[in-house]
Amino acid sequence: MLAASRDPIVAIATAPGRGGVGIVRVSGRGLAPFVEALLGRVLKPREATYLPFNDASGQPVDTGLALWFPGPHSYTGEDVLELQGHGGPVVLQVLLARCLEVARDAAPGLRPARAGEFTERAFLNDKLDLAQAEAVADLIDASTEAAARSASRSLAGVFSSRVHELRDALINLRMLVEATLDFPEEEIDFLEKADALGQLQRLQEALATVQAQARQGALLRDGLQVVIAGQPNAGKSSLLNALAGAELAIVTPVAGTTRDVVQQTIQIEGVPLHVVDTAGLRDSPDVDEVEKIGIERAWGRIGQADAVLFVHDLSRRDSETYRDGDASIQAGLASILPHAVPVLHVWNKLDQVDDGVLASLRAQADALVISARDSTGLDVLRERLLKLAGWQQHGGDGVFMARERHLQALRRVGEHLDAAHDLLRARAEHLDLLAEELRLGQHALSEITGEFTADDLLGEIFSRFCIGK
């Protein structure tokens, strides 16, 4: 462990502001003398003690509960003291200052904790692996119930267990390959007899299942950026308002009313979708400088989208000028969007057309007909958005929280296993290449749980935590 990680640390562990309860947390090695000097008594381990928190003159600053967790049976694996008092900012700052004051003699080196340092120590002391440590922050930041449940599963080790199962199967396969390398004179084909190809294929299937679950977890954590695009007055702002259930964007018959992006996060089946309304896209001499800037920003947000809702106006469907405008937007979308970004064509203003128009539209497989004004068709739109997002209906019960770095690591594992599969099927003579692909795959898996992780990555991960956690 680094020298800085040996210092005792202290921090306010509750959110800033006033509240019913506030917590000051201390962690370090050999803190028993500090606890006795601070509180004037010896505490029983893992038992709440009600007592006054006194200042240097013996006068009470506050009265509350003290909890003492001698290491290694604590969150960080070190000695941990928690002081639970009233949640006033001044009271907590005084308690924090008192801890630092007492520490000059009883716990030399006690310092304020960095962001995420308590959880970092839990990782360094093998109380949590890296995926579980990240799940702590994800649980705190969860914006939906589904996200919170998935983060809780990751914290409980569900994701880590899946990764370890993959790793163990990969290690077993590596042993077979390297045994063949070590004993080339043996006549028995170790790999064929042990069904190495079958083992590898089963490993690839298990990896695909974990990847699918991880993608669901990453979606719950990060959500999906959905940008609403279309010509002026197609009903984009009305659609945002209808999806959000609130009047967020100004709606008028005047073209160019929306001049900047308006964003709202909504939940569908617990999945956060960040829906962005943009300025109407048009190329007209009537466009002033402010609207031009809005249109430029609209195209900028479209280029960053995970999915685009292209809103069409049913009431102007027969206008040649309007059709030309939609065609121009379609060409623009094709030129800036990656192939993987889906575009959903939404025909709005159902309440303003007759049944004949609807029949022709419904024959188009990719068209969705709605009325943002009276919410007709919005349930189908929500289902389609979930499908665009890749969410599997009723599949959230087994989902664990995951991050982009986890997805990247799993993709690298898949690439190495694919390369190993090709080598094994070809019965390549250079088994050292096969062994290397398997080693690299195991290396990528180990990055997820932190069994092999660069120090700079650790710093980046834990710096995003809150102080006191």
Salt bridges, closest charged atoms under 4 A:
ASP7 OD2 - ARG111 NE 3.26
ASP62 OD1 - HIS86 ND1 2.81
GLU78 OE1 - ARG121 NH1 3.10
GLU82 OE2 - ARG25 NH2 2.86
GLU101 OE1 - ARG98 NH1 3.21
GLU117 OE2 - ARG111 NH2 2.60
GLU117 OE2 - ARG114 NH1 3.33
GLU117 OE2 - ARG121 NH2 3.34
GLU120 OE1 - ARG114 NH2 2.89
GLU134 OE2 - ARG403 NH1 3.93
GLU134 OE2 - ARG405 NE 2.80
GLU134 OE1 - HIS406 NE2 2.74
ASP138 OD1 - ARG221 NE 2.69
ASP138 OD1 - ARG403 NH2 2.97
GLU145 OE2 - ARG149 NH2 2.88
ASP168 OD1 - ARG167 NH2 3.06
GLU178 OE2 - ARG174 NH2 3.08
ASP189 OD2 - ARG427 NH2 3.02
GLU192 OE1 - ARG427 NH1 3.49
ASP195 OD2 - ARG202 NH2 3.53
ASP222 OD1 - ARG221 NH1 2.80
ASP260 OD2 - ARG297 NH1 2.92
ASP288 OD2 - ARG259 NH1 2.96
GLU289 OE2 - LYS292 NZ 3.60
GLU291 OE1 - ARG282 NH2 2.85
ASP313 OD2 - ARG316 NE 2.73
ASP313 OD2 - LYS349 NZ 2.94
ASP326 OD2 - HIS312 ND1 2.60
ASP351 OD2 - ARG373 NH1 3.56
ASP379 OD1 - ARG382 NH1 3.10
GLU404 OE2 - ARG411 NH2 2.90
GLU436 OE2 - ARG439 NH2 2.71
GLU437 OE1 - HIS416 ND1 2.90
GLU447 OE1 - ARG412 NH2 2.43
GLU447 OE2 - HIS443 NE2 3.64
GLU451 OE1 - HIS164 NE2 3.86
GLU451 OE2 - ARG167 NH1 2.52
GLU460 OE2 - ARG464 NH2 2.34
